[in-house]
């Protein structure tokens, strides 16, 4: 079947959306951009293809609305099994790569010891893998580096101690290997992994696996032909896309927001390193836009620094800030000074949640100023980007929009991080149809 | 000493011959300036908007323009270090970067673009007061050089017109203060007929300049009225207005432009002749000089040509009819100072930009807002909204700086420009699709 791909190469994450000829989303994929857009692009696209398979399964089962519980249970099981297969495959790659790194003067005396230790670490990792992807298991992140990294470091410390080896030796090989592994898109055919996953599910006897095998296999046989691809986002120029395959993220976000909420007239996108205020007309065509200049103050990256500084996960910031009843007054959203500001406040005895609440307010104040420069907020207002997932940011935004513009319908889609990629996919679909609105470069 | 002029013939040379000729003229001027003391000439420092070059020449003074020096430093990638030098000396990050580049250059030996030391001025002639920073700038220079300072106050055109009172007020200052002080500094007696002669020459060159700038109305436009425009305005805004050199240069340039019109050609870019004209823009605000070529490339790579700009009017709004008039020598100088773009009120600037969009059949307005220029950048967002509303054409806003390389973010500017061009394109085709 014909598919249309939109890829949004953001500074932090790379997103892909796969669309069919009827303007329906087949799949979404996301990965960390890892300063290697080429790989990020391939991984995100592959992830979207994986997601698309699940959509196709649902279509085969006539259960696209998620109404059939047994189908959903089965698919959830299949997805976990698939992710596990994928994880194990990358783990094998990481092990092989680590072993290859055991060379040179540093390992002269104890190369064999290190290799044995690595074998033990990876055995333990493999042993735990199934539990990590068991029903109900939560993972801090879906990116291989994050999942494998923290577990590896934990086991390596124990194994090194027991073997009387320096922990730094195991750290060293890991550090050298993880980047290489991360920068290699997972190898192997997707359908093979699906078949292995299916086998696993069947063995576990979950749901209707046996009866549905044929339907799943039929869905797996549908070829996803990449008919047209449009790239957008900061990394777009670094890719070997020809000019007609590149769209500005302003246009893609405008169109993506329009597709999610056709009554959208104002879009706010807070991404990793830029904040965009966009005005669109009733066709999703951009009327005006403003964005921050080269300073990334108050963008997603700022929250990232704050999270690092507080030794917290990025997604933990919002919930903590929500606990505040007395937000601190913070005016600076300078990313460079974020750490200093934070330490100052902590030293003054202010509560972490109050500081965080203040920081979230400061970010949104800055965003509101950018929107006002683009022409203000007109009903309906759609908030997109990674920061739209942060409840504390959303709370402040709602407050400030109400204070400045009165009652406005604010749309936030749970999948809003894919807005740019969605717009890109639609541009791709239109381009393939020879429709040129905004695609004819 | 008269500058030697490259006698290039339009037929024999490449299309950008005028640019080579212009560079040669500027180089000659810098030599004249750095050799001034040796040749017994005195030097007047003054600013581009509202400069009184014809009057300065009446006293055999050589004209030194600190802003142009800063631009030269920017183009030569030296301004960054100069600015940091000035900041080390205590000038704030928010201060105009022309000023800091100039002060930094002074602190590092005041070496001009020709590698020789620029002379200390004998007089500071502040003939335009629409930019408050100019006052402060000259206060700093006065502190440094301890030379006489002349302050010609130009009333701001707040009500959108020049009144007889304004002109009389300025003529009075010229008669009672400016001219007597220049006589005293230079030791040369003022001769009004000499002024008339220069003014007549100015007007001749101005006719050709207007013809050239208005050639942007052609499709395709034979000129880029912003990036190319910087070259075109150099002589007339600087030390050449009122000279035969300027007359020659603009006649030469006019012939070059005519040839391009006849052949249906677009402007010449640093990378050769411009490709197809896809976007016709009106630009408000000065350019960035530290990444001038990179900035320009972002336009011509996308087929965008600037058909009219307000920046090429900061040294005079000749296309609105003003010409230096030898029959009213002092009044015409006053009217010239009053009429420059930067002395025009916000509503007048809006009218002008709307006129340009309509008359030059532009696709939209682009504002390059200068971070460190408080007087020029103030109100630009309002200007943008109003022009959009009146013309129905899309506008965009980018931010760079004059000569501070730290404020030019290539990726960011390119991103915005591409978004803007695509937005214009989308609106064009979307209009068809929506109908």
Contacts between the chains, C-beta under 8 A, distances in Angstrom:
chain1	res1	chain2	res2	distance
A	234	B	411	7.2
A	234	B	415	7.5
A	237	B	414	7.9
A	247	B	422	6.5
A	248	B	415	6.8
A	248	B	418	5.0
A	248	B	419	3.7
A	248	B	422	5.0
A	248	B	423	7.9
A	249	B	415	7.7
A	249	B	419	7.5
A	250	B	419	3.8
A	250	B	422	7.7
A	250	B	423	7.0
A	251	B	419	6.5
A	251	B	422	5.2
A	251	B	423	6.6
A	251	B	426	6.2
A	274	B	412	7.9
A	283	B	430	5.8
A	283	B	433	7.5
A	283	B	434	5.3
A	285	B	423	7.9
A	285	B	426	5.3
A	285	B	427	6.0
A	285	B	430	4.3
A	285	B	434	7.9
A	286	B	419	7.6
A	286	B	423	4.6
A	286	B	426	6.5
A	286	B	427	7.9
A	287	B	394	7.1
A	288	B	388	7.2
A	288	B	394	7.0
A	288	B	395	7.1
A	288	B	396	7.7
A	289	B	396	7.5
A	289	B	419	6.4
A	289	B	423	7.4
A	290	B	397	6.5
A	291	B	412	7.9
A	291	B	415	7.8
A	291	B	416	6.7
A	293	B	399	4.7
A	293	B	409	6.5
A	293	B	412	6.0
A	294	B	407	7.9
A	294	B	409	3.1
A	294	B	411	7.8
A	294	B	412	4.7
A	373	B	381	5.9
A	373	B	397	7.4
A	375	B	385	7.3
A	435	B	433	7.0
A	436	B	429	5.0
A	437	B	426	6.0
A	437	B	429	4.6
A	437	B	430	4.5
A	437	B	432	7.8
A	437	B	433	4.7
A	438	B	422	6.3
A	438	B	425	6.3
A	438	B	426	3.2
A	438	B	429	6.5
A	438	B	430	6.4
A	440	B	425	6.6
A	440	B	429	6.3
A	441	B	422	7.4
A	441	B	425	7.3
